[in-house]
């Protein structure tokens, strides 16, 4: 499969599987700082999608706006 043929959903599923395989546990929110809004898997998936499609940050956010 071509690298540009991957959809964001496929990339997100792969990152979820990877995080489960390495047994990644998110840190619980402490009393300090802003609470987390997105999972680590989601942020990594966005970065991978941006890299594969060679988009700017703004283009990625615009394309994934309704995801």
Secondary structure, 3 states (H helix, E strand, C coil): CCHHHCCHHHHHHHHHHHHHHCCCCCCCCCCCCCCCCCCHHHHHHHHHHHHHHCCCHHHHHHHCCCC
